[in-house]
Amino acid sequence: MTQGYSQNANVIHLTGEKISLTLETTTGALSLTRTDGKIKFGPILFWAGFRPEPEDKKFLFSTIVLPGKPRLLKDQETQIGKADILNWEIDFRNYRLGWGIAFFEQEEFVCFRVKLSNQSKEPIWVDELSPFSYRGAGDGLEMGAGYTVWKFFRLGYQSWSPSGSIGFLEPQKRARNFLAKRIGLAPYLWSRQSDSVFSSEYMAEIVEPELDLAFLLGAITSRDQTPVIEAEVKYERFRRLEMICDMEGIELAPGNELCSEWVLAMLSDTPRAAQKKYYELWAKTMNARAPKPVTGWCSWYYYFNKITLAQFEDNLKRAKEFNPKIELFQLDDGYERAVGDWLDWNERFPISPKELAEEIHAKGFKAGIWLAPFVASISSELYKNHPEWTLKNQDGWSVIGMINPMWEGKIAFALDPTHPEFQQWLKGLIEHLVKDCKFDFLKLDFLYAGALPGKRYAQNLTGAQALRKGLEIIRESAGENCLILGCGAPLGPSIGIVDIMRVSQDTERKWKNPLDFVMGISLSPSLKNCFKNNLARSLSAGRLWMLDPDCLLLSGAKGFNEVELKSQLVLFYLFSGQLFLSEELAGLNEGQKKLFSLAVPVSEHPAEPIDLFEREFPEQFFKRGDKMSLLAVANWSEQAKPLKVNLFRFGLNSKYHLFEAWDWNYYGEFEGKFELGEIQPHQVRYFALTQVSNQPQIIGLDFHLGMGAQGASIRKSSEGLSLELSLLGIRQGRVWIKFPDRKEPKILAVEFEDNLKIEI
């Protein structure tokens, strides 16, 4: 299968179309090289950390113990295609450590996995398995000008964990307190933060932005462990990069074996394409779900946990007049007497779950409800009656899952998804809500609690396995047709279970939150955190899940201005995900309602952050189209600045009609580089770009944020030219049409519901 394979006494070479691999059997290390010579990396080794005795930590490295003879298996089927599999094993005393290497002839990546076998007569306790490790020897990563110009892209642990690109010359921010670590980081990293170490969970990408080169290291399976990437720059040198699968000290019995997750190392000359490819491979191995976007209403950001049945029903009554029609109505936190008692509703909700779902359905909407299935308040009946269902620390006390001043009792404990009695209770709860009460949508929150470290009923499962088991019970109980949204959710174990994924911190009616300073890392609700994380993780949209950018806010407040509101609308439209409104509908004026209709339906495909690897907060969001492309240019700073555009940057190498939203202004024909006035703080200026043609063209419209990129076309027939519009709801506005023989566009006034066809 491989284009080139050679072996002598000490070295094995595998060469494909894009990369080559060299394995030195005498040193126990491996190197990877792009065939064009642009990226080289090595020596790479593998290792395991384990304890033959509870207090006796040992490490087994491939460079310390001479491995045996490698075995090559050609043309092997894998979950992501055919590969040549190289197996290499170390025997040390009564332990065997094996390295599995999958080499793909036509790809620019190699996959790695480590397997540890216990051949002794006594159990051992396994802490770490590392299938990919560089620890300072040799040249390391050779890519462009070196670490001083590289960017480190961090994917992060769960929905709210910070994500994005920073330079190696600026220290990564550190979680400052117990709660920030517990919420924002994988447990393996709680005690490993350092000014010289850059860390991520699941995937990290090191990018040379000037040369468009990237080295991506990421797990493509994530059911069993939480893989952590650590990169270290110290003593003015790039000293370390490794993927460590956290085994959490689980016991390995005599005669048994443990495997790490499969890890991918990619050497690419297209950094964004590399990340998209990675997500697609991860999605394939985890059987990802990616449904069509859904619109809805959520109670949280207007009422928070003070929502009443009367308020909910008033919004439900008014929603039928909304345009276009909202599809789903979701009740959020605030109905339950205490977190954990999901069927025991408080005095503000004198109604049963089934009756509420019936009311929602009777109004023509799908019904949704919020749950936090893996936490229970200290004041809940669930905790009082079943404290044994909680995760325990070393002293036997219940593990704290969350501290929330809004909740009854303030403290909530983490529940143990491996406890058989809890599993039966969880199964019964979900079946009742979905099959008996007929809820169509479950918002599952604070899911990270199911993976927290502690003593579980099933002591030999990792946190990732425990959470995955709990999520599988929920999916099996809910069935395939129920939409599930994951929030506060570790990314890896959620893939293939959730349909929709929150990938950012909560939104809020303010730009930034001073709590971030207290936390040390960006975890707090704010527009800034919401926008930044959604942009950083936007390439996962439609690959790992449907994106939940959080709820759309339309009513202003101190600290939330019209510029930010419009920026939010543009971004949420371009994310191409779930679009939920969270407002008191009676308080919205007609102008605010129209703003919602502008974003519905959302973009058919998500836009991409072009400068993802240049700055932590991307400012250029671009969606390429066959006829019309859409460009959002942001200014996230606190000062106005000139708007500078380089169309070549987006692969737009011709002449284009330029049309801008909000002012609904046609500027004329543009090409290459140009400046166009100023861009205000926190503003997104948003353009439609249509390549100049000798045919009549739609170059803009003012009643949908697609501006003609979707649901609009010009048809030519024997009867002449016709304008065809297809957008749900009642629409009224203007369409700009450019004829090649006219200098100025023709502006047509239109009014229609759902569809329109008129001669032009």
N, C-alpha and C positions, 0 to 999 in steps of 0.2 A: 504493500500500500504506500509506504513512504517513498518519496522521490529519491532519497539517498539514505542508505544505511551502511554503516561500516563499523567493524569492531576489531580491536586488537587486544592484547593481553590486559591493557590497563584503561582503555578508552572506548566508549560507545558514542557514535555520532548518528543522530536522526535529523534529516533535513527535509523540510516541506517547502511549499510555495512561498511562505512569508517568514517563517522563523526556523531556526535550527536549535538543536539541543545537544549538549556535550556532557557526558557522564564520565567522571574520572573515578574509576573503581578503587584506586589506591588511596585517594584522599577522602572518599565518602561524600563528594560534593558534585554539584551540577551547575551548568551555566546555560543561559538562553541568549540568543542573538537574532535580531531581525536580519533577514537575508540581504537587505539593502544597507546594513551596517549602521543604521540610525540609532538603534538602542541595543545595549548589551547589559546583561545582569548576571552576576555570579561572584563568588561561589554561593550556591544555595544548598542548604542541608535540611534535615528533618530531625525531630527529637520528641521525646516524651518526658513528662515530669510525673513521678508517682512515688508512693510510699509503701515499702514492704512492711513497715511498722507505722502506726498512726503518727508518730513524731519524727520519723526518719525519712526526710525528703531526698530523693535521688533524681538525677537527670540522665537520660540515655541519648547521646548525640551520635549521628551518623559519622561524624569526623573523628570520634574518639575510639569507637569500636569498629574494626574492619568488617564491612559488610560481606555477605556471601556473593556468589556469582549471580548477576542479573539474568532474568528470564524475559524474553520478548514474545508476546502473543500478538500476532498480526490480525488485522481486520476484525476487531472485536466490536460487537454492538454495545453502545452505551445509550443513555437517555437522551443524549444530544447528538448522536450520529456515530458513525464508525470511527474507530481509533486503533492505533497500535498501543498496546498496554505493556509497559515495562514494570516488572515487579522486582523489588530489591529488598533483601531482608538482612537484618542484624540479629545475631544470637548472642546474648550476654547472660551468662549464668542460666537462670531459669526463665528468662524473658526473651520474647522475640518481637522485634519492631520491624514492620514491613512498610515500604514506600510503594504506592501505586501511582504510576505516571501515565496519563493518557495523552497521546500525541496525535494531533489531527492534521492530516497532510495539507489541506487547503486553508487552514485557519491561522490566525495570528495569536492563538492562545494555546496553552498547555494546562491540563488539569492534574491536581495532586490530591492524594489521600494517604493518611497514615493509619496503620492497624497495629495495635498492641495486643500480644497474646501472653497469657499467664501460664507458663508451663511448670510452675512450682506446685508444691502441695499445700500452699497457704494463700489466703486472699491477699490482694494488694489494693491500695486506694489510689485512683488515678486523678490527677489534678489538671494536667494539660496534655494536649496532643498538638504538635505543630507540623503540618504538612509542608510548610514553606517558611524558611528562615534564612535571613542574611544577618550575620553578626559581626561585621566589621573587617573581615579578612579580605584580601584582594582588592579589586577595583570597585566592587559593588555595582551600583546603578550608573551606567554611563549613558547620558542623555543630554544633548545640548550643552548649555553653559554650566550646568550643575545646580546644586540645591539652592544657591543664592537667588536664582530666578524661578525656581520651581514653585508650583502651587500644590497644596495638599487638599484634596476634596474629601470631605468627611460625610458619609451617609448618615451615621447616627443610629441610635438604638431603637427608639420607639417614636410614636407619632409626634410627641412634643420635643424630642431631643434636637438640639441645634444641628444644622446641616449647612454645608457650603464650603467654599474654597478660601484658604488663607495661605500666606507665604511662610516659608520656613524661617524667615528672619523675624517673625512676630509670634510670640508664644501663644499657644492655644489656651483659651480661657479655661479656668478650672472651677468646678463646682465647690461652693464654699461651705455648705452645711449638709446635715444629715438628709434633709428632704430633697435638696437639689440632686444629690448623688442617687438617692433611692428612685427618684422620678426620671432623671435625665440620662443616667449612665447604666451600662451593663454592670452587674455586680462585680465582675472580674476587675473592672477599672476603678472601683471605689477607693482602693488604697494605692493606686499606681499612677496618680496624676503627678506630672513633673514639668518644669519649664522647658526641658529639652526633649520631651516626648510628645508626639502628635498621635492621637488615637482615634479610632473609628470602630464601629461595629458593622459586621457583614461585608462591607466593601469600602475601599479607599482607592482613590486615583491620584497618582502623582503626575502632574502635567507641566510640560515645558511650553508655555503659551506662545512664545515668539516663533517657535518652529512647529507648533501643532503636533507635538509628540506626547505620548502618555504611556505610563505603566500602571495598569489596573490590577488590583489584587482583591478578589471577592469570592465569597462562598456561593456556590450554585445549588447547594442543598442546605436546609436550615431547620429540619424537623427535630434534631436531637441535641444540638448544642448552640451556644451563642458564640460565633466566631468573632474574635477581636483582632484588629490590625493595630500594630504599634510601629511607628517610625521614629527614629531618634537622630537628632543632630547634636553633636557634642564635640568640643575641642576643634571647632571649625571644620567638621567633617561629617558627612552622611554616614552614620555608623551602624544603623540597624533598620531592618524592615522585616517584620514577620507576622504571619497569621497564626493565632493561637486559638484553638478550640477549647473552651472552658468545660472541663469534665466534672468540675465541682466536687472532686474528692469521692466520686462514687466507687463502690467496691467492685473489683474484678475477681471473680471466683476462680479457683484452679481449673484449668482446662478451657476457660472462656476467653473471648477476645472483645475488644472495643475498637470501633473505627471513628476517625474524625469525619467531619463533613468533607464533601468534595470541594476543592478550592481551585479557582481559575486564576492564572497569571496571563495577562494580555499585554503584548507589546504593540502599540498602535500608532499610526500617523494620522488618525482622525479621532481626537479625544471624545467628542460628543457621540459620534457613531459607536465608539467602543463602549461607552456607558449604556447606550440603547441596546447594543448587542448583548451586553452582560445581563440586563434586565430581562431580555427575551429568553436567554438560556435559563436563567433562574426561574422564570415563569414556567418554562417547559418542564423542568424537573419537579416543580412543586404543584403542577396542574392548576395554574392560576385561573381566577375567574375575573372577567372584565365585562360587566353588563353595559347596556346602553344608559346614557345619562338620565337622571330623574329630577323633576322639580318638586318642591315641597315647601311646607311651612313648619317651623320649629318654635316651641314656646320659650326657649332658654334665654336668648339675649335681650329680650324685653322684660320678661317677668322673673327670670331666674327661678329660684326655688319657692317663690311666693305665688305661683300660678294657682288660680281657682278654676273650678269647673265652669262657673258662669263666664269667666274670661275666655276660657278655651272654647266654649260653645258659641260665644259671640263672634270670635274670629272664624270659627267653622262656618257660621251662617253667612258672614260677609265674604268668605273666600270664593263662593260660587260666582260672584260678580267680577272676580279678578280676570285679567286678560294678559296673556293667554291663561288658560285654566291651569291651576296648580294640580299636580297629580296626587300628592301625598300629604297627609297631616300627621305630625309627630309630636306626642307629648313627651317633654323632657323631665328632668329631675324636679321634684316638688310634690308629687302625688302620694308618695309612700310615707308611712308613719316614721320609718327609720330605714336607712340604707341596709338592704338585705331582706327586708320584709316586703317583697315586691307585690304580694297579693293583699296586703293589709294596708288599705288606703286611708289617708287622714281625713279630718273633718272638712277640709276644703274640697274633697272629692267624694261626695256621698253617692257613689255610683260604682258598679263593678267593672272590672276590665272588659268583660264581654259586652256589657251595655255601652261602654264608651266606643269600642270598636264598631259596634252596630250603628251608633250615631254617625260616626265618620263615614262608614260605608253608605249609609242612607243619603248622605249629602253628595255622594259620587266620588269620594276620595279613597285612596288606599290608607290603611291605618298603621301608624308606627308608634313605638314606645321605647323609652330609654331604660337601660339596666346597667348596673355595675356588678356583674355576676360573681366576681372573685374578691369582693370586699364585703364586710358586714360591720355596721356601726356597733360600738361598745354598748349602746342602748337598745339594740335590736333584739327582738325575740329570737331570731335565728342564732345570734351569738349566745344569748342567755341560755337557750335550750341545748345548743350544740357547740360548746367551746372546743370540743375535740375535733371539729371540722376545720379549725384554723391551723395555719402553718405555725410551727413552734421554733423558738430559738434554742440555743444550747442549754439554757436554764429551764426550759419547759414553758416559758411565757409565750403568749400569742405574738406573732410578728406584726408590727404596725404596717399597714398597707397604704394609708393616707391619713393626713391630718387636714381637715376641712372645716373652717369656722361655720360654714353654712349648714353643716349636717348636725342632726340631733346626736349629741354625745361627742361631737368634734373629731374623735378618733375612730378610725375604721381599721379592722384587722384583716390580714390577708387570709383568704380561704384556700384550702388545699385541694386542687383539682384531682388528686390521686386517691382521695378518701372514698371508698365504695359507697358509703351512706350519702356523702355529699353528691357524688355522681348521680345517684338515684334521685335525690332531691332536685338537682339541676335538670335532669332529663324530664322529670315531671313538670317542673316550672315552665320550661320552654315548650313542651308539648301542649300544656294548658293554654299558654298565651297564643301560640300559633295555630294549633289544630282545633282547640275548643273555642277560644275567644276570636280567632281569625285575624290576628294581627299579621300584616304583610311585610313589616319592616322592623328590625331590631337594631337599635343603636347600643352597642356594647362599649362601655367606658371603663377606664382605669384597669385595662386588661393586664398591664405590666405586673399587677399584684399576684397574678397566678404563676409568675415565673420567679418571684423573689426567693432568695436563698433561705433555707431553714430545714427543719426536720419534717419530712413528709411521711404520710402513711406508706407510700411506696418509696422506700429509702434509696433505691437504686436508680431513680430517675433524676435527670437534670431538670433545672427550671424550665428550659425550652421544651423538654418532653412533657412535663407536667402541664404547662400552658397549652401545648398542642393537643393533649388528651382532652382537656376541658373544652377547647374550641371544637374539637371533633364531635364531642357529645352534643354541643349546641347545634352544630350543623346537621347532624344526623336526626336530632329531635325536631328541628325546625323544618327539615326537608329542603329540597333543591330550589323551590320557587320563592322561598322567603328571602328578601334582601337583608343582608347583614352588613352593618357598618362597624368597623373597628376604630376605636379611639383610645388614646393612651396605650397603644398596642405595640409590643415588640414586633418589628417588621417581619423578621424571618419566619417564625412559627405561624404567622397569620396568613401567609400566602396560600391560596388554594382553599381557604375557609371563608374569608371575608370577600364580599363583592366590592365593597367600597372602603376606602382607607383614608382616614385623616392623616396627613403628613406634615402638619404644622401645629404650632401652639394655638390656643384659642384666639379668636379675634376679639376686638373690643372697640368701643367708641372713643378711642384715644390712640395717638400715634405710638407712644412708647410707654413703658411701665417701669417705675423706679424699683419695683421688686426684683428686676433683673440684676441690679447691683447687689442686693441681698443674697440672691441665689448664686451669683458669680458667673452663671451661664444664662443664655436667653431661653427662659422657660415660661415667662409670664404672659398673660393675655395682652395683646396689643396688635394694632394694624401692622406695625413694622415687623414684628416677629412672624405674624401670619403670612404676610407677603413674602418675606425673605425665605422662609422654609419651603413654602409652596413652589417658589421659583427654583430653589436648589434641587428639589426632588421631582420637578415636573416631568422629567424624562421617564419616570416610572409610570406615568398616566397611560392607561390603555394597554399596559404591558403586564404589570403585576396586579392591577386592580383599577377600578374607576376611582378617580381622585375626589376626595372631599376637601375642598379648600376652606371649609367652615361656612358659616351662615352669612348671607348678604344682609348688610345693614343699610337702611335708606333714610332713617330719621337722624337728624343732626343732634349734636350735644357739644358741650364745651370740650374743645380738644379734638373735634371731628368735623372737618370743614368740607365744603363742596368739592374742592380739588381732590381730596383723599377719597371721597365717596365715588367720584367718577373714575379714579385710578382703580379702585376696588372693582367696579363694574367691568372695566376693560379686562383686568387680569382674570376675574372669575369666568368671564365669557371665554377667554383664550385657554383656560385650563381644561375646558371640555369635560367637566365632571359634574358631580351632583351640584344642584343649585337650589339651596333652601333659603327662604326668606324668614327672618326672625324679627317681626315687628307687630305692634298692635295695629291691625288693619284699619280700624275705625279712625286712627289718627293720621293715616296717610292721605295726602292730597292727590289730586289727579296727576300732577307733575311727577310725584314720587312713584306712583303706580306705573306711569309710562316708563320710568327708568328701569323698572323690573322687566317690562315687556321688551325693552331694547336688548336685553341679554338672553332672551328665550326665543328659539332654542340656542343652546351653547354651541360653540364651534364644533364642526364635525370631527375635527382632529385637533389635538393640543398643539399649541405653539411651542417653540423651543427657546431657551435662554442662550443666546449666541455668545454672551460673555460669561458663561457659567464658571470658567476657570480663570477669569481675570480679576474678579472681585467677589467678596463674600456675599454681596447683595447685588445680583445681576440687574442690569438696567436696559437690556436690549432683548425684547421678546418677539420672536418672528415666526409667522406661519406662512409657509410657501403654498401657493395655490396654482392650479393649472392656468387660470386666466387672471386671477386677482390674488395678490399676496397681502398680508396684513402685518404691520409693524407697529409695535408699542415701544416707545423710547421713554425711559423714566429718569427722574432726578430725585434720588433718595436723600440728598444732602439738605442742609438747612439754608442754603443760599441759591438764588436764581442763577442760571448760567446759560450761555448760548446753546441752542440746539444745533448740533453738528451731526450730519448723516453721511455715511459712506455706503452707497448702494452696493458697491463691489463686495463689501463685507458679507452681504447676504446672498451672494451669487446672482445678483441682479445686474447683468452686464449690458443692458440695452437702454432704451429710453422709456420712461414710465409716466403715466398720468398720476398726479399726486392729489389725493383727496383726504381731508382731515375731519375726524369726528368732532362732535360737540359744537364747533363753529359751523360745521357742515360746509366747508369751503373747498373749492377746486382751485389749486394753485397753478396748474399748467403742467407742462412736460419737463421732467427732470432726468438727469443721468449722472452717474459718478458721485462726486462729493459736493455737498452744498450745506449752507447754513440757513436756518429758517426761524428767526426771532429767538425768543427766550423760552426756557422751560422752568417753571416755578418749583419751589421746594415741594417734594412729595407728589409731584404731578407726573402723570403719564400722558404724553402726547401720542395720538393714535391715528395711523394713516392706512389708507388703502392705496396699493400700488398696482396699476394695470398696465401691462406692456402695450406701448403704442402699436396700433394695427391699422391696416387699410380697410377694416370692417367696422360697422357700428358696434360700440361697446358700452356696457354699463360701467361707469367709473365711480359711482357712489350712490348711496341712498341714506335717508336720515331716520328710518323707523326700525332699524335693527343694527346691532354692532357688527354683523357680518359685512355691512356696507355694500352688499352685492356679491360677496364671495360665496354665499350659500342661499338657496331659495330664490334665485333671480337669474334670468337668462333672456337672451334675444334669439328668436327663432326666425329662420328664413324659409318661406314657402312660396308656392306659385302665386299666392294671394298677396305677398309682400312680407314686411317685417312685423313681428309681434313681440311685445314684452310679456314675459310670463313670470309671475311671482307666486311663490308657494311658501308661506310662513303662517304658522298657526296663530289664530286670534284676529281681533279687529285691528286693522292697521290703517293709519292715515299719515301721509307725508309726501316726500318728493323723491324722485329718481333722476339722477344725472346721467344722460346718455351722450356719448361723444361720437359724432359722425366725422369721418376723415376729411370731408371737404368743407367743414365748418370750423372756425377758430374757437368759438365758444360752445360749450355743451348745451344740449337741449334739456330743460328741466321740466319733468312731467309731474303734476300733482295726481296722487292716487289715493283711493280709499277702497278697502276691500276686507273681506273676512276669509281667512285661510288661503284662498287662491284668487288669482286675477290673470286674465289674458286680454290684452288690448293691442290694437294695431298702432304702430308708430310711424 
